[in-house]
Amino acid sequence: MSRIFRIGIIGCGGIAKGKHLPSLKKLANVELVAFCDIVNERAEAAAEKYGAEGAKVYEDYRELLLDASIDIVHVLTPNDSHAEIAIAALEAGKHVMCEKPMAKTAADAKRMAETAKRTGKKLTIGYNNRFRADSQHLKRVCEEGELGEIYFAKAHAIRRRAVPTWGVFLDEEKQGGGPLIDIGTHALDLTLWMMNNYKPKVVLGTSYHELSQKENAANAWGPWDPSKFTVEDSAFGMIVMENGATIMLESSWALNTLEVDEAKCSLSGTEGGADMKGGLRINGEKHSRLFTTEVDLKAGGVAFYDGAKESDADLEMRTWINAIENNTEPVVTPEQAYVVSQILEAIYESARTGKAVYLNA
């Protein structure tokens, strides 16, 4: 029988209840033994619903980390505390899954990666869109060279009117930004992963506060409060990689457009192209004719990872625990996630200064 891993949860809000806890609870080799939240009632409720017998509840994450029997910690707090808690957990000898983005700043993300390397503990970031069926299939297409060398890509994270009005999403101090760091981060991670290119050279970015101050605005979750909307409503970036490849990143919570796509990418390579618009489509040229293939993801087939028929979140959690059990690299490595944070920060800096930002110079 495989080892039972004891997990502590720090942050028992929406992402914990919506993704991590239900999927972890399904794993036979996992016990959820500790729950921490600054709102005690949230931790209590999570422990009651998902916790193992005798699960403990904390208001201070430092107390949770003193429990030497805990093997793994999931950090599911606002962005500004990711680095502080993740680093403390790694130093305490725990493996860590931290929700995206890796950290509020690139410097903090780098410290997290360095701490994981020094302590020998595993660190991964919750870029769950890699585990979707279309993402898994497209990754395989890219790895097998069907698109050739990918030299142009678009990372899509556009909502027409879907500004999150709960929690601290609109608080720049807590989050570090708005749609770029919230949903743009997913699209960028997905694009870099497909390209297998993590060497950015120069970044040019813009950001906008054009719709954030509208009163009684139409919105999926009801009107936002303009006085609390301190982050951008849209941000865009052009990233040129060291090998000359170009990525266009678009992100918005509120934009006057009918072109709505989130956590998707479009790829153009020397041998073919692909996009995730209206399903997964592969395009190319064969026998002097152009072709487009729409991939039927409902028809079954071989999953990129072992095990078919499981949700994206279930696959994400299972592969994470498997990486610890088998001492293999997690699907999302800290080095990859750090590059995402580097680029996001460069877009914000470029938008602020009006100048291009050169990385790794």
C-alpha positions in Angstrom: 0.0 0.0 0.0 1.3 3.5 -0.9 2.2 6.0 1.8 -0.4 8.3 3.2 0.5 11.9 2.8 -0.7 14.4 5.4 -1.8 17.7 4.0 -2.3 21.2 5.6 -4.4 23.8 3.9 -3.6 27.5 4.4 -6.4 29.6 3.1 -9.9 28.1 3.1 -11.7 30.4 0.8 -13.2 30.0 -2.7 -10.3 28.3 -4.5 -9.8 25.9 -1.7 -13.5 24.8 -1.7 -13.9 25.0 -5.4 -10.8 23.1 -6.5 -8.3 21.8 -4.0 -10.4 20.3 -1.3 -12.9 18.3 -3.3 -10.1 16.8 -5.5 -7.7 16.0 -2.7 -10.5 14.3 -0.8 -10.9 11.8 -3.6 -7.3 10.5 -3.3 -6.8 7.4 -1.3 -3.2 8.2 -0.3 -4.0 11.7 1.2 -5.3 12.9 4.5 -6.4 16.5 5.1 -5.2 17.0 8.7 -4.9 20.8 9.2 -6.8 23.9 8.1 -5.8 27.5 8.5 -7.6 30.7 7.8 -7.6 34.2 9.3 -11.4 33.8 9.5 -11.7 30.9 12.0 -15.2 29.9 10.8 -13.9 29.2 7.3 -11.3 26.9 8.6 -13.7 25.2 10.9 -16.2 24.6 8.1 -13.5 23.2 5.7 -12.2 20.9 8.4 -15.7 19.6 9.2 -16.5 18.9 5.5 -13.1 17.6 4.2 -10.9 16.9 7.2 -9.7 13.6 8.5 -10.7 12.5 11.9 -9.0 14.8 14.5 -8.1 17.5 11.9 -6.8 20.6 13.5 -7.8 24.2 12.9 -5.5 27.3 13.0 -5.7 31.0 12.6 -1.9 31.5 12.3 -0.1 29.5 9.6 3.1 29.5 11.6 1.4 27.2 14.2 0.3 24.8 11.5 3.9 24.6 10.1 5.2 23.5 13.6 3.4 20.2 13.1 6.2 17.9 11.9 3.8 15.2 10.8 2.5 17.4 7.9 4.1 16.4 4.6 2.5 18.9 2.2 1.0 22.4 2.4 -1.3 24.1 -0.1 -1.0 27.9 0.0 -4.4 29.3 -1.1 -4.2 32.9 0.1 -4.1 36.4 -1.6 -1.1 37.0 -3.8 0.8 39.2 -1.4 1.3 36.4 1.1 2.2 33.6 -1.3 6.0 34.0 -1.0 6.0 34.5 2.8 4.0 31.4 3.5 5.4 29.2 0.8 9.0 29.9 1.8 8.2 29.3 5.5 6.5 26.0 4.6 9.5 24.9 2.5 11.9 25.9 5.3 9.7 23.8 7.6 10.3 20.7 5.5 7.0 20.7 3.6 6.3 20.2 -0.1 4.3 23.1 -1.3 1.5 23.7 -3.9 0.9 27.4 -4.2 -2.0 28.9 -6.1 -1.3 31.1 -9.1 0.3 33.5 -9.7 3.5 32.3 -8.0 3.9 35.6 -6.1 3.0 39.3 -6.2 6.5 40.2 -7.5 9.1 38.5 -9.6 11.7 38.9 -6.8 9.5 37.0 -4.4 8.8 34.3 -7.1 12.6 33.9 -7.5 13.1 33.5 -3.7 10.5 30.8 -3.7 12.2 28.9 -6.5 15.6 29.3 -4.8 14.2 28.1 -1.5 12.7 25.0 -3.1 16.0 24.1 -4.7 18.0 24.7 -1.5 15.7 22.7 0.8 15.1 19.9 -1.7 11.4 20.1 -1.3 9.0 20.2 -4.2 7.2 23.4 -5.2 4.5 23.7 -7.8 2.1 26.5 -8.8 -1.7 26.0 -9.5 -1.8 26.6 -13.3 -4.7 24.2 -13.6 -5.5 25.0 -17.3 -2.6 22.8 -18.3 -4.7 19.8 -17.2 -7.7 20.5 -19.5 -8.3 17.9 -22.2 -7.6 20.4 -25.0 -4.4 21.5 -23.4 -3.2 18.0 -22.8 -3.9 17.1 -26.5 -2.3 20.2 -27.8 0.8 19.7 -25.7 1.3 16.3 -27.2 0.9 17.8 -30.7 3.6 20.3 -29.9 5.9 17.8 -28.3 5.7 15.5 -31.3 6.7 18.4 -33.6 3.5 18.6 -35.7 3.6 22.5 -35.6 7.4 22.7 -36.1 9.1 25.6 -34.4 6.5 27.9 -32.9 7.5 31.5 -33.7 4.3 33.4 -33.1 1.6 33.0 -30.5 -1.3 34.7 -28.8 -2.3 34.3 -25.2 -6.0 35.0 -24.7 -7.6 36.1 -21.4 -10.5 38.4 -22.4 -13.9 38.8 -20.7 -16.5 41.2 -21.9 -17.9 42.0 -18.5 -16.8 39.6 -15.7 -15.1 41.6 -13.0 -14.7 39.6 -9.7 -16.3 41.8 -7.1 -15.6 39.6 -4.0 -12.5 39.0 -1.9 -9.5 41.2 -2.7 -9.5 41.0 -6.5 -9.8 44.7 -6.9 -7.2 45.6 -4.3 -3.8 46.3 -5.9 -1.9 46.2 -2.6 -3.1 42.6 -1.9 -3.1 41.3 -5.5 -0.4 43.2 -7.3 -2.7 43.8 -10.3 -6.0 43.0 -12.0 -6.8 40.8 -14.9 -3.2 40.5 -16.1 -2.0 38.9 -12.9 -5.4 37.1 -12.4 -6.4 35.5 -15.7 -3.6 36.7 -18.0 -1.2 34.6 -16.0 -3.1 31.4 -17.0 -3.0 32.3 -20.7 0.6 33.2 -20.6 1.6 30.0 -18.7 -0.3 27.9 -21.2 1.3 29.6 -24.1 4.9 29.3 -22.8 4.3 25.7 -21.9 3.1 24.8 -25.4 6.1 26.6 -26.9 8.5 25.1 -24.4 10.2 28.5 -24.5 11.1 30.2 -21.2 13.7 32.7 -22.3 12.1 36.2 -22.7 14.2 39.0 -24.1 12.1 42.1 -24.3 8.6 43.1 -23.2 6.4 46.0 -24.2 3.1 46.5 -22.3 0.1 48.8 -21.9 -2.6 48.8 -19.2 -5.9 50.7 -19.0 -8.4 51.9 -16.4 -11.0 52.9 -18.9 -14.1 51.0 -17.7 -13.3 50.6 -14.0 -14.8 53.9 -12.9 -18.2 53.3 -14.5 -21.1 53.4 -12.0 -23.8 50.6 -12.0 -21.9 48.8 -14.8 -23.3 45.6 -16.3 -21.3 42.7 -14.8 -21.6 39.0 -14.4 -21.4 39.3 -10.6 -23.2 42.6 -10.2 -21.9 46.2 -10.4 -18.4 46.8 -9.0 -17.6 49.7 -6.7 -15.4 52.2 -8.7 -13.9 53.5 -5.4 -12.5 50.0 -4.7 -11.4 49.2 -8.2 -7.7 50.1 -7.8 -6.3 47.7 -10.4 -6.3 47.8 -14.2 -9.4 46.7 -16.1 -7.3 45.6 -19.2 -3.6 45.0 -19.9 -1.8 43.9 -23.1 1.7 42.9 -23.8 4.1 42.0 -26.6 6.9 39.6 -25.6 9.9 38.8 -27.8 11.8 35.7 -26.8 15.6 35.2 -27.1 15.1 33.0 -30.2 13.0 35.7 -31.9 9.6 34.2 -31.2 6.8 36.7 -30.5 3.9 36.3 -28.0 0.9 38.7 -27.9 -0.8 38.7 -24.5 -4.3 40.1 -24.1 -6.1 40.3 -20.7 -9.2 42.0 -19.5 -12.1 41.7 -17.1 -14.1 44.3 -18.9 -13.7 45.2 -22.6 -16.1 46.3 -25.3 -15.6 43.3 -27.5 -17.4 40.2 -28.7 -14.1 38.3 -29.0 -14.2 36.6 -25.6 -11.7 33.9 -24.8 -10.1 32.9 -21.5 -7.1 30.7 -20.7 -6.5 29.9 -24.3 -3.7 30.2 -26.8 -3.2 30.4 -30.6 0.1 29.0 -32.0 1.8 29.5 -35.4 4.7 27.3 -36.3 6.9 26.4 -39.2 4.9 23.3 -40.0 1.4 24.1 -38.8 -0.8 26.1 -36.4 -3.4 25.6 -33.7 -5.9 27.5 -31.7 -8.5 26.8 -28.9 -11.2 29.0 -30.3 -14.5 27.2 -30.3 -12.7 23.9 -29.6 -9.2 22.7 -30.5 -8.3 23.2 -34.1 -5.1 22.2 -35.9 -4.2 23.8 -39.2 -1.5 23.2 -41.8 -0.6 22.3 -45.4 -0.5 18.8 -47.0 0.0 17.8 -50.6 -0.1 21.5 -51.6 -3.5 21.9 -49.9 -4.5 23.7 -46.7 -6.3 21.8 -44.0 -8.0 22.4 -40.7 -8.7 19.6 -38.3 -11.2 20.0 -35.4 -10.2 17.6 -32.7 -13.1 15.7 -31.1 -12.2 15.7 -27.4 -15.4 13.9 -26.5 -14.5 10.7 -28.3 -12.2 9.3 -25.7 -8.7 8.4 -26.6 -5.5 8.1 -24.7 -5.0 10.7 -22.0 -1.6 12.4 -21.9 -1.2 11.2 -18.4 -2.3 7.8 -16.9 -6.0 7.6 -16.1 -8.9 8.7 -18.2 -12.2 10.2 -17.2 -11.3 12.6 -14.4 -11.8 16.3 -14.0 -9.1 18.8 -14.7 -8.7 19.5 -11.0 -8.6 15.8 -10.1 -5.8 15.3 -12.6 -3.9 18.3 -11.3 -4.0 17.1 -7.7 -3.3 13.4 -8.6 -0.2 14.3 -10.7 1.1 16.6 -7.9 0.8 13.9 -5.3 2.3 11.4 -7.7 5.3 13.6 -8.2 6.0 13.6 -4.5 5.4 9.9 -4.1 7.6 9.0 -7.1 10.2 11.8 -6.5 9.6 13.2 -10.0 9.4 16.8 -11.3 5.9 18.3 -10.9 4.1 19.3 -14.1 4.4 23.0 -13.3 7.9 23.7 -12.1 8.9 26.7 -10.0 11.4 27.8 -12.7 8.6 27.9 -15.3 6.2 29.8 -13.0 9.0 32.3 -12.2 9.3 33.3 -15.9 5.6 33.9 -16.0 5.9 36.3 -13.0 8.9 38.0 -14.7 7.0 38.7 -17.8 3.8 39.9 -16.0 5.9 42.3 -13.9 7.7 43.6 -17.1 4.3 44.3 -18.7 3.2 46.4 -15.7 6.6 48.2 -15.6 6.4 48.9 -19.3 2.9 50.2 -19.0 3.9 52.5 -16.2 7.1 53.9 -17.8 6.1 53.8 -21.5 9.4 52.0 -22.2 10.3 48.5 -23.3 11.7 46.3 -20.5 14.7 44.1 -21.3 15.0 40.9 -19.3 18.0 38.7 -18.6 20.3 41.4 -20.2 
